[in-house]
Amino acid sequence: MKKSIKNILGLLVITLMTFSFTPIKKSKKEIATQSSSVAWKGYKVTGSHNGKIDIKSGFLTFEDTQLSGGSVIIDMTTISSLDLSGDYKNKLEGHLKSDDFFGVQKFTTSSLVFTKVKSTGKNSYKVKGKLTIKGITKNVNFNISIYGNKATASLKIDRTDFNVKYGSSTFFDNLKDKAIYDEFDLVVDLELK
């Protein structure tokens, strides 16, 4: 009987050690920038505007099949409007690229670096990250879903955290119907290589 218990304990120790030393497969998947997209939507008292902006580069990292990190670089010079055309489109895009908003001549890129990833269910994760816009870095939280080589995330950003204060009723009085809300939305659809 003692010999059986020793054999079972020995087998249990060997099994635990085997699983303890099984290496975790780490991988890094690059973002296919041409087939990925970032849509933006900004709001004002009298309506909203929406558009897109291109991803310059990025990747997601995995441990086995679980998301463990990532980084995305946005090309701020590509910000464009999709809801306007002609002179109105050109005027809005020029204004968004100016120092009133994102100052893209000086700040050509923005970045998002994942700092903590927690699984919240099959294919879904809660991410903490560092978002840098106009050289200012702030903490952000968002959810991301991953299905095969596709990933989707939505973020709500307070532009005033990044010194983008133009038309903000938080900082300027008497704007009335010219006020632009501080928060804007980003919807990110990624395809991984």
Stockholm file with secondary structure:
# STOCKHOLM 1.0

chainA/1-193         MKKSIKNILGLLVITLMTFSFTPIKKSKKEIATQSSSVAWKGYKVTGSHNGKIDIKSGFLTFEDTQLSGGSVIIDMTTISSLDLSGDYKNKLEGHLKSDDFFGVQKFTTSSLVFTKVKSTGKNSYKVKGKLTIKGITKNVNFNISIYGNKATASLKIDRTDFNVKYGSSTFFDNLKDKAIYDEFDLVVDLELK
#=GR chainA/1-193 SS CHHHHHHHHHHHHHHHHHHHTCCCCEEEEEBCGGGCEEEEEEEETTEEEEEEEEEEEEEEEEETTEEEEEEEEEEEEEEEESSCCHHHHHHHHHHHHSTTTTCTTTCCEEEEEEEEEEEEETTEEEEEEEEEETTEEEEEEEEEEEETTEEEEEEEEEGGGGTCCTTCTTTCSSCGGGCEEEEEEEEEEEEBC
#=GC SS_cons         CHHHHHHHHHHHHHHHHHHHTCCCCEEEEEBCGGGCEEEEEEEETTEEEEEEEEEEEEEEEEETTEEEEEEEEEEEEEEEESSCCHHHHHHHHHHHHSTTTTCTTTCCEEEEEEEEEEEEETTEEEEEEEEEETTEEEEEEEEEEEETTEEEEEEEEEGGGGTCCTTCTTTCSSCGGGCEEEEEEEEEEEEBC
//
